[in-house]
Amino acid sequence: MSRRPAYLNVLASAVLGLVLIVIGIGWLPAELDRGQQLESQRAPVVLDGQPLFYVNSIAGFTAQTRASAIGSALAEAVATHGNVTRPPRVWLSQRGDLVTLRLQGRHLLTVTDADSMAVGDTSAVWMQREQARQWMDQLETALARAIIQRSRPYRQQALLRSLVATATVLVAVIAIRRWQRRLARREAGRRGGLWAVNLGLVLLQLNLLGTVVLVITQQFPELRIWRYRLLRVLERTFTDPLFTIDDKGYSLLDSVNLLALVIGLWLVVRALTLVLTSQLRAKEEHALQDALSVFLQVIFTGLGLVILLQAVGIDISALAILVSVLGVGVGFGLQNVANNLISGVIILLERPIQAGDFVNLGNLVGTVERVGARSTEIRTLDLVTIIVPNSEFIESKVINWSHGHPLSRLHIPLGVAYDTNIRHLRNTVLEAAHTHPEVLRFPKPQLWFKGFGDSALDFDLLVWVREPRHQQQIRSDLYYLLEANLRRHHIKIPFPQRDLYVRFADGQSPAAQPPAQPSPSADSALPPLGASDTTIPIDILADLSDLTECSLLIREQESLSEADVQRLVAEMRGPNGIDRRDRRHRLRLFEQCFVGSEAVTWLVRTQKTTRDQAVAIGQILVDRCIIHHVTDEHPFMDDYLFYRFYEDEPNYA
């Protein structure tokens, strides 16, 4: 699988996270300023949905009452004045220490000391007049703009600009969606996919749609008024004392701002974690990388949340009560859940089991599908998914067939009649074992003599398999093969027998007569017990010699017959054999050689063996002077070393 989507996800996560954090931090001063405005009892004077300036409360009138009266007077003046070239004028009037502003002959507002922030009697009037002049210029500009925006030519131009902006955004959104669908088809089936890129494209589309809405509402005064009212509602949604923290109210916009900061933090932490864990990819296992990734995400996210909550003005010490309550709940009602969660962390760190392992847990046998924080999913051989708490894997004995080395050995019990020829039996059983395609050729199958049973000679067939999850099927297949092969060679499988003796009183039974002594058989091979002549016949010695050779062959797994060696060498030197060619190392040319690790891989693939057994087979070829190290400095190893057949030596005769 290509690693390109992973890099794109990391880059997209980092960029999106930084953008959201910058936006959130950019909103913080405005939010803090709005809180200061609420605390100082200031209210904005608004015309057509645009705040012009702020006024303070005076004796008998609140700031909101004054701002509403001024806004109503301005709206009435705009509605009754239809001359675009000569907008209504605002006049400054002063009577003594009282500075006022008048509109169309009517009183509009009085500039007070609180409005001008004047201190002292000497400068108060002068500062009031300066503040009145600034407001007068702002009011005249706003009135002229409001009257122009209600004219027919302006509305036509505004409508045209809105249509162009809408068409441009729609074209951009359609292009982005097509590109997104193309990426989805291209990355279909890949693990992870381009989730961060898709998230960024969705946010980009929402941003474009929100931008066109703002542009359209900005063009028309009526829409701008409704937009301002909606924003005011959003600002006042959570300012009720019931929804305050530390005697400070928070609006819905504050909540959205905080949500953007949290999402941005999560994206940045995820990107940073992926970058840090990717540096360990060449040295650590993938499972350990996952555990380290989760640990780093928890640490970085916790620290980031503490900083963000402090930045928005939330005292995290107020959460101490909640943490205490949760601690009590965990101690009393969530003991099992906490136990499973801690067990999940231990499994995540130690990795005794992981997805894909074939395990035995008590009477439960199956494949691990998923290891979660609280539980683990196991799919049994009957394709039934069972949810097992993680604590079971910590407190119980678990057989993990796939842990470390997946190679495993199967025991196939077997019993035959007492009159069976053991050499013939061994050849018959091993022939059946070699027939199965999933039974490894190296280590070789073995037939162990377990002992003398009540009704049969007990043997144990030992075979090695590479897929533990198939052991039940392989066991069944071997029993089928053994039954057919034993029947074909007329080897009997006995059944339990019981002899019943009936004893009668007073010697009335014919069975009371002493049994006749059996005549010695001509086929007897062993002398009676206790005989003085202990010489063993020649045929029995031959049988014992064969059995001794069999036991030696069982103990020495690496031994190969001459026929096996010749067949193996022919395959290795054949057209589908190992890669033999000229190779260079440190400016030195070695002709017709092969790499040891590549030969081991070839033996594992073609000879049904493990890498350890493949190395042992290679060493046998070295010991029998078939292959050797090009400089005769190393034995046969699973490494990047050059070996050559003696037949390929330039001076080989």
Summary of the structure (lengths in Angstrom):
residues: 653
radius of gyration: 45.6
end to end distance: 49.4
largest distance: 155.3
contacts: 1734
relative contact order: 0.05
helix: 54%
strand: 17%
